[in-house]
Amino acid sequence: MWHDQSGAGLSVGAVAFSTRSPRRGRSISETAAFALGNRAKPNYTALSIARQAEVACRVVRKISEPKETEMPKMKTKSSCKKRFKVTAKGKIKAGQAGKRHGMIKRSTKFIRDARGTTVLCEADAKIIRPMMPYSR
């Protein structure tokens, strides 16, 4: 809020202002001149109170509007979202390993048991969970 020398503040609508600017001790008329492109100093009596309020509101909005900062989103590791799923109980599910090539030397039992997916052990799941922050 801007204050004049008497400390009295003026307000129009919901925006508060007074005749003294906190920036370099300018009056509203001087601030209006500054905001309007540093033209010649306006006549103090020529600017009406409504015009002063309009200019002051514009200047105050430029100075005092805080920017909202948000936390950045965490990213899911691309390799994890392609290879793992999370079950309803929160366990990590992955495809079976060892079936890409070399099937001739594998036993029939090994090939049969390696079908589908499996649940990772807890030690491996602890490594994967931090890489998938939104799949819990």
WODAWO-V369565 format. One record per helix or strand of 3 or more residues. SS is the DSSP state (H for helix, E for strand). FROM is the first residue (numbers start at 1). TO is the last residue. If there is no record, write none. Layout:
BEGIN
<<SS	FROM	TO> <SS	FROM	TO>>
END
This chain:
BEGIN
<<E	10	12> <E	15	17> <H	28	35> <H	49	64> <H	78	83> <E	84	86> <E	92	95> <H	108	113> <E	117	119> <H	122	129>>
END
